[in-house]
Amino acid sequence: MTTAPDDALVTGYGVLTAHGFGEEALRTGVFAGRPAFRRVERFDTGPFRGRYAAVPATAPLPGVGPEQTPSQREALVACGRAALDMAGLAGHPSVDVLVGTQGDHREVTTFWSGRQHGADDGVDQRVVESLPAALPGLVASDLGVTGRRLAFVNACVASANALIHGARLIRSGRADTVLCAGAYLVEREFFAKFDSGRAFATDGQVRPFSADRTGLLLGDGVAALVLESATRVRARGGDPLARIGGWGIASDAHHVCQPHPQGRGLSTAMTTAIRHAGAAPEEIGYVNAHGTGTKINDSAETAALHRTFGTAARTVPVSSTKSTTGHMLEGSGAVEAAISLYALRHGILPPTAGHTAADPACDLDWIPDEPRTADVRRVLTANAAFGGVNTAIVLERP
């Protein structure tokens, strides 16, 4: 283990969205600007206004049947194993596991709705997996790794916070290898809550920053990223994919479920991340926005980008990949970090799909509908959550 401050490098990742599992699914789905929204069939949507979410049309994971939905545990293990394999750390036991999650409530919901009965149907295990604090330990056990096991539960910035805390552990010399992950799979409980709040898009599409946007849609999203100290990577001859250059966390202290109208908290997080990376705003080559597709969020986020980037706000490319993946709640930060990492490595910027009409309140370069090639050296990914919590992470070429 390192004993002095050190850079945090990304050396591997695994990702699952409604487009499928792995990098190729990102390329043909997110980076092609192809929305994955379809009618939800994994539970009965009859009682709800909403019917649509970003859920897979085929088997989401190897070994999982097309009619099955994996558990968060299964998806996290698959993504974690892919990340460790990519990093060249398969079989390496000393790894911390940090997970952003709300717990996996699907089977408990099924049980209490009267479709499962009896003491021998595995309900004890389902109750365990519904507890956020249990999932990191279960995932670590399945992967055969030891180390810290921490859960982050602060809603849509949960897995971004896992990444930031992992980078802090490495920078401070308290860890040298950390698996940072996040997970959300569309299920009945949170679907019902967002439906009751009338948050869902009325036309089955998410149109972030477009004048005709009508709301968000949920989506499956799980990702895991391996962070290692630069000292360790050099010692073992590893091949880093990116550096965690900087990060920022801030609170609006404005409203329980609405962002500050001028985006003050989000701007503070982004400005802090850029400064922490030792960069100027104009040196950021791409921003992966939170971009939920709601009227209030998108205008506030535009204001935050103007506050952060000043005159450079007119030229920095920005997109919301939730236009293709849906809102992945606790999984958003990790999945969108993986998307940003892919953009950095391959020089392709993902589009904002469904951007059909300019909104004067959202007046930036949203990369509408088509991907864009660009040689970028730094990218920024931002997330916001209920309670006014905001995060931003800068990824750099190693």
C-alpha positions as CSV (number, residue, x, y, z in Angstrom):
1,M,0.0,0.0,0.0
2,T,1.2,3.5,-0.8
3,T,2.3,5.8,2.0
4,A,2.3,9.1,0.2
5,P,-0.2,11.1,-1.9
6,D,-0.5,9.6,-5.4
7,D,-2.4,10.0,-8.6
8,A,-5.6,7.9,-9.0
9,L,-5.6,6.1,-12.4
10,V,-8.4,4.2,-14.0
11,T,-7.1,0.9,-15.3
12,G,-10.3,-1.1,-16.1
13,Y,-14.0,-0.8,-16.3
14,G,-17.2,-2.8,-17.0
15,V,-20.5,-1.4,-17.9
16,L,-24.1,-2.4,-18.4
17,T,-27.0,-0.3,-19.9
18,A,-30.2,-1.1,-21.6
19,H,-28.1,-1.3,-24.8
20,G,-26.3,-4.3,-23.4
21,F,-23.0,-5.2,-21.7
22,G,-19.6,-3.9,-22.5
23,E,-17.8,-1.3,-24.7
24,E,-19.4,-2.4,-27.9
25,A,-22.9,-1.9,-26.5
26,L,-21.9,1.7,-25.6
27,R,-20.5,2.3,-29.1
28,T,-23.6,1.0,-30.9
29,G,-26.1,2.5,-28.5
30,V,-25.0,5.6,-26.5
31,F,-22.5,6.8,-29.0
32,A,-24.7,6.2,-32.0
33,G,-27.5,8.3,-30.3
34,R,-29.9,5.4,-30.2
35,P,-32.5,5.6,-27.5
36,A,-33.2,2.4,-25.6
37,F,-36.7,3.2,-24.4
38,R,-39.4,0.6,-24.7
39,R,-42.6,-0.5,-22.8
40,V,-41.7,-2.0,-19.5
41,E,-42.8,-5.7,-19.2
42,R,-40.8,-6.9,-16.1
43,F,-43.6,-5.7,-13.9
44,D,-47.2,-4.6,-14.3
45,T,-47.4,-0.9,-15.3
46,G,-51.2,-1.0,-15.3
47,P,-51.6,1.1,-12.1
48,F,-49.3,3.9,-13.4
49,R,-49.4,6.7,-15.9
50,G,-46.0,5.8,-17.2
51,R,-45.2,2.8,-19.3
52,Y,-41.7,3.3,-20.6
53,A,-38.1,3.0,-19.5
54,A,-34.7,2.1,-20.9
55,V,-34.7,-1.6,-20.4
56,P,-33.0,-4.3,-22.6
57,A,-34.8,-6.0,-25.4
58,T,-32.5,-9.1,-25.2
59,A,-30.5,-10.9,-22.5
60,P,-28.7,-8.2,-20.6
61,L,-25.8,-10.3,-19.3
62,P,-24.0,-13.5,-20.5
63,G,-25.7,-16.5,-18.9
64,V,-29.0,-14.6,-18.2
65,G,-32.0,-15.5,-20.3
66,P,-33.8,-12.9,-22.4
67,E,-36.8,-13.0,-20.1
68,Q,-34.8,-12.6,-17.0
69,T,-33.6,-9.5,-15.2
70,P,-30.4,-9.9,-13.3
71,S,-30.1,-8.8,-9.7
72,Q,-28.0,-5.8,-8.8
73,R,-25.6,-8.2,-7.2
74,E,-25.2,-10.3,-10.4
75,A,-24.8,-7.2,-12.6
76,L,-22.3,-5.6,-10.2
77,V,-20.3,-8.8,-10.1
78,A,-20.3,-9.1,-13.9
79,C,-19.2,-5.4,-14.3
80,G,-16.6,-5.8,-11.5
81,R,-15.1,-8.9,-13.0
82,A,-14.9,-7.2,-16.4
83,A,-13.2,-4.2,-14.9
84,L,-10.7,-6.3,-13.0
85,D,-10.0,-8.4,-16.1
86,M,-9.4,-5.3,-18.2
87,A,-7.0,-4.0,-15.5
88,G,-5.1,-7.2,-15.5
89,L,-6.0,-7.8,-11.8
90,A,-8.1,-11.0,-12.1
91,G,-7.3,-13.0,-9.0
92,H,-5.8,-10.0,-7.1
93,P,-7.4,-10.2,-3.7
94,S,-6.5,-6.9,-2.1
95,V,-9.2,-4.6,-3.5
96,D,-11.6,-2.2,-1.7
97,V,-15.2,-2.3,-3.0
98,L,-17.2,1.0,-3.0
99,V,-20.8,0.8,-4.3
100,G,-23.4,3.5,-4.9
101,T,-26.8,1.8,-4.5
102,Q,-30.3,2.0,-3.0
103,G,-30.3,-1.7,-2.5
104,D,-32.2,-4.2,-4.6
105,H,-35.9,-4.1,-3.7
106,R,-37.5,-6.0,-6.5
107,E,-37.9,-9.4,-4.9
108,V,-39.0,-7.9,-1.6
109,T,-41.6,-5.9,-3.5
110,T,-42.7,-9.1,-5.1
111,F,-42.9,-10.9,-1.8
112,W,-45.0,-8.3,-0.1
113,S,-47.3,-7.9,-3.0
114,G,-48.4,-11.5,-2.3
115,R,-46.8,-13.4,-5.2
116,Q,-44.3,-15.2,-2.9
117,H,-45.1,-17.1,0.3
118,G,-43.5,-19.5,2.7
119,A,-40.2,-19.7,4.5
120,D,-38.3,-21.8,2.0
121,D,-38.5,-19.4,-1.0
122,G,-35.3,-17.5,-0.4
123,V,-36.8,-14.4,1.1
124,D,-34.0,-14.1,3.7
125,Q,-31.5,-13.7,1.0
126,R,-33.7,-11.2,-0.9
127,V,-34.1,-9.1,2.3
128,V,-30.3,-9.1,2.7
129,E,-29.8,-7.8,-0.9
130,S,-32.3,-5.1,-0.3
131,L,-30.0,-3.5,2.2
132,P,-27.5,-1.1,0.6
133,A,-24.9,-1.8,3.2
134,A,-24.9,-5.5,2.3
135,L,-24.3,-5.3,-1.4
136,P,-20.6,-4.2,-1.3
137,G,-19.8,-7.2,0.9
138,L,-21.7,-9.6,-1.2
139,V,-20.1,-8.4,-4.4
140,A,-16.6,-8.5,-2.8
141,S,-17.3,-12.1,-1.7
142,D,-18.4,-13.1,-5.1
143,L,-15.3,-11.5,-6.7
144,G,-13.0,-13.1,-4.1
145,V,-11.5,-9.8,-3.0
146,T,-10.9,-8.3,0.4
147,G,-10.6,-4.8,1.7
148,R,-13.0,-2.0,2.6
149,R,-16.6,-2.4,1.7
150,L,-18.6,0.8,1.6
151,A,-22.1,1.7,0.4
152,F,-23.1,5.2,-0.8
153,V,-26.8,5.9,-0.8
154,N,-27.2,9.6,-1.6
155,A,-29.4,9.1,-4.6
156,C,-28.3,10.1,-8.1
157,V,-24.7,11.1,-7.0
158,A,-24.1,7.9,-5.1
159,S,-21.7,6.2,-7.4
160,A,-20.0,9.4,-8.3
161,N,-19.4,9.8,-4.6
162,A,-18.0,6.2,-4.6
163,L,-15.5,7.2,-7.3
164,I,-14.6,10.4,-5.5
165,H,-14.0,8.6,-2.3
166,G,-12.0,6.0,-4.0
167,A,-9.8,8.6,-5.6
168,R,-9.4,10.3,-2.2
169,L,-8.3,7.0,-0.6
170,I,-5.6,6.6,-3.2
171,R,-4.5,10.2,-3.2
172,S,-4.1,10.1,0.6
173,G,-2.1,6.8,0.5
174,R,-4.8,4.8,2.3
175,A,-5.4,2.5,-0.6
176,D,-3.8,1.4,-3.8
177,T,-6.6,-0.5,-5.6
178,V,-10.3,0.4,-5.4
179,L,-13.2,-1.0,-7.3
180,C,-15.8,1.8,-7.5
181,A,-19.3,0.9,-8.8
182,G,-22.9,1.9,-9.0
183,A,-26.1,0.1,-9.8
184,Y,-29.8,0.7,-10.6
185,L,-32.1,-1.7,-12.4
186,V,-35.6,-0.5,-13.2
187,E,-38.0,-1.9,-10.6
188,R,-41.6,-1.3,-9.5
189,E,-41.0,0.7,-6.2
190,F,-39.0,3.6,-7.6
191,F,-41.0,3.5,-10.9
192,A,-44.1,4.1,-8.8
193,K,-42.5,7.0,-6.9
194,F,-41.4,8.9,-10.0
195,D,-44.7,8.1,-11.7
196,S,-46.6,9.6,-8.7
197,G,-44.5,12.7,-8.9
198,R,-45.4,13.1,-12.6
199,A,-41.8,13.2,-13.5
200,F,-42.0,10.9,-16.5
201,A,-41.8,12.0,-20.1
202,T,-45.3,11.9,-21.7
203,D,-44.2,10.8,-25.1
204,G,-41.9,7.9,-24.2
205,Q,-38.7,9.8,-25.1
206,V,-36.2,11.9,-23.1
207,R,-35.3,15.1,-24.9
208,P,-32.8,16.9,-22.6
209,F,-32.3,20.7,-23.2
210,S,-34.9,20.6,-26.0
211,A,-37.8,23.1,-25.9
212,D,-40.3,20.2,-26.2
213,R,-38.9,18.1,-23.4
214,T,-41.6,16.6,-21.1
215,G,-39.7,14.8,-18.4
216,L,-37.3,11.9,-17.6
217,L,-37.5,8.1,-18.0
218,L,-35.7,5.6,-15.8
219,G,-33.1,3.2,-17.2
220,D,-31.0,0.2,-16.3
221,G,-27.4,1.2,-15.5
222,V,-24.5,-0.6,-13.7
223,A,-20.8,0.1,-14.0
224,A,-17.6,-0.6,-12.1
225,L,-14.3,1.1,-12.5
226,V,-10.9,0.0,-11.1
227,L,-8.9,2.9,-9.6
228,E,-5.2,2.3,-8.8
229,S,-2.4,4.4,-7.5
230,A,0.1,5.5,-10.1
231,T,2.9,4.0,-8.0
232,R,1.2,0.6,-8.1
233,V,0.5,0.8,-11.9
234,R,4.1,1.7,-12.6
235,A,5.4,-1.1,-10.4
236,R,3.3,-3.8,-12.1
237,G,3.7,-2.4,-15.6
238,G,0.0,-1.7,-15.9
239,D,-1.7,0.3,-18.7
240,P,-3.8,3.2,-17.4
241,L,-6.8,4.3,-19.3
242,A,-7.2,7.7,-17.6
243,R,-6.4,9.8,-14.6
244,I,-8.9,11.1,-12.1
245,G,-7.7,14.7,-12.4
246,G,-10.0,16.4,-10.0
247,W,-13.4,16.3,-8.4
248,G,-15.9,18.6,-6.6
249,I,-18.8,18.1,-4.3
250,A,-21.2,20.8,-3.3
251,S,-24.8,21.4,-1.9
252,D,-27.4,23.8,-3.2
253,A,-29.1,24.0,0.3
254,H,-32.0,25.2,-1.8
255,H,-34.9,22.6,-2.0
256,V,-35.4,19.0,-1.3
257,C,-36.0,18.0,-4.9
258,Q,-35.3,21.0,-7.1
259,P,-31.9,22.4,-8.1
260,H,-31.0,26.0,-7.4
261,P,-32.4,28.0,-10.4
262,Q,-29.0,29.5,-11.2
263,G,-27.3,26.2,-10.7
264,R,-25.1,27.5,-7.9
265,G,-24.3,24.2,-6.2
266,L,-23.6,22.3,-9.5
267,S,-21.4,25.2,-10.7
268,T,-19.4,25.1,-7.4
269,A,-18.9,21.3,-7.9
270,M,-17.7,21.8,-11.5
271,T,-15.5,24.8,-10.7
272,T,-13.9,22.9,-7.8
273,A,-13.2,19.8,-10.0
274,I,-11.6,21.9,-12.7
275,R,-9.4,23.8,-10.3
276,H,-8.5,20.6,-8.5
277,A,-7.4,19.2,-11.8
278,G,-5.1,22.3,-12.3
279,A,-7.0,23.2,-15.5
280,A,-8.8,26.2,-16.9
281,P,-12.4,25.9,-18.0
282,E,-11.5,26.3,-21.7
283,E,-9.2,23.2,-21.3
284,I,-12.2,20.9,-20.8
285,G,-13.0,19.3,-24.1
286,Y,-16.4,17.7,-23.3
287,V,-19.0,17.8,-20.6
288,N,-21.3,14.8,-19.9
289,A,-24.2,16.7,-18.3
290,H,-26.7,15.4,-15.7
291,G,-29.4,16.3,-18.3
292,T,-32.5,14.6,-17.0
293,G,-34.9,16.1,-19.6
294,T,-37.0,18.0,-17.0
295,K,-37.8,21.6,-17.5
296,I,-36.3,22.7,-14.1
297,N,-33.2,20.6,-14.2
298,D,-32.1,21.4,-17.7
299,S,-32.4,25.2,-17.4
300,A,-30.7,25.2,-14.0
301,E,-27.9,23.1,-15.4
302,T,-27.4,25.4,-18.4
303,A,-27.1,28.3,-15.9
304,A,-24.5,26.3,-14.0
305,L,-22.5,25.7,-17.1
306,H,-22.5,29.4,-17.9
307,R,-21.4,30.2,-14.4
308,T,-18.6,27.6,-14.6
309,F,-17.3,28.2,-18.1
310,G,-18.0,31.9,-18.7
311,T,-17.3,32.8,-22.3
312,A,-16.0,29.2,-23.0
313,A,-19.6,27.9,-22.3
314,R,-20.5,28.8,-25.9
315,T,-17.9,26.5,-27.4
316,V,-17.5,23.5,-25.0
317,P,-19.4,20.5,-26.3
318,V,-22.0,19.2,-23.9
319,S,-24.4,16.3,-24.1
320,S,-26.8,14.3,-22.0
321,T,-26.5,10.6,-22.6
322,K,-29.6,10.0,-20.5
323,S,-31.4,10.7,-23.8
324,T,-30.4,7.2,-24.7
325,T,-29.9,5.3,-21.4
326,G,-32.6,6.9,-19.3
327,H,-31.9,8.1,-15.7
328,M,-30.0,5.3,-13.9
329,L,-30.4,6.9,-10.4
330,E,-27.6,5.6,-8.2
331,G,-25.9,4.0,-11.2
332,S,-25.7,7.3,-13.1
333,G,-22.3,8.6,-11.8
334,A,-20.4,5.3,-12.5
335,V,-22.1,4.7,-15.9
336,E,-21.6,8.2,-17.1
337,A,-18.0,8.2,-15.9
338,A,-17.5,5.1,-18.1
339,I,-19.2,6.9,-21.0
340,S,-16.9,9.9,-20.5
341,L,-13.9,7.6,-20.3
342,Y,-14.9,6.0,-23.7
343,A,-15.2,9.5,-25.2
344,L,-11.7,10.4,-23.9
345,R,-10.1,7.3,-25.2
346,H,-11.7,7.1,-28.6
347,G,-12.2,10.7,-29.5
348,I,-15.9,10.4,-30.0
349,L,-18.4,12.6,-28.3
350,P,-21.9,11.1,-27.6
351,P,-24.9,13.1,-28.8
352,T,-27.9,14.3,-27.1
353,A,-30.6,12.3,-28.8
354,G,-34.1,13.6,-29.5
355,H,-33.0,17.3,-29.5
356,T,-35.6,18.7,-31.8
357,A,-36.2,22.3,-30.8
358,A,-33.9,25.0,-29.5
359,D,-34.8,26.4,-26.0
360,P,-33.6,30.0,-25.3
361,A,-33.1,28.9,-21.7
362,C,-30.7,26.1,-22.8
363,D,-28.5,27.9,-25.3
364,L,-25.3,25.8,-25.4
365,D,-23.7,23.3,-27.8
366,W,-25.6,20.1,-27.0
367,I,-24.2,17.9,-29.8
368,P,-27.7,17.3,-31.2
369,D,-28.6,13.8,-32.4
370,E,-25.3,12.8,-34.1
371,P,-21.9,11.8,-32.5
372,R,-18.9,14.1,-33.1
373,T,-15.2,13.3,-33.4
374,A,-12.9,15.4,-31.2
375,D,-9.4,15.1,-29.9
376,V,-10.0,15.8,-26.2
377,R,-7.5,15.6,-23.3
378,R,-9.9,16.4,-20.4
379,V,-13.6,15.6,-19.9
380,L,-15.9,16.5,-17.1
381,T,-18.9,14.5,-15.9
382,A,-21.5,16.1,-13.6
383,N,-24.4,14.7,-11.5
384,A,-27.0,16.1,-9.2
385,A,-29.4,14.5,-6.7
386,F,-32.4,15.1,-4.5
387,G,-31.4,17.1,-1.5
388,G,-29.4,19.5,-3.6
389,V,-26.2,17.4,-3.7
390,N,-23.9,17.9,-6.7
391,T,-20.8,16.2,-8.0
392,A,-18.3,16.7,-10.8
393,I,-15.3,14.6,-11.9
394,V,-12.6,15.5,-14.4
395,L,-11.0,12.6,-16.3
396,E,-7.7,13.2,-18.1
397,R,-5.5,11.3,-20.5
398,P,-2.8,9.5,-18.5
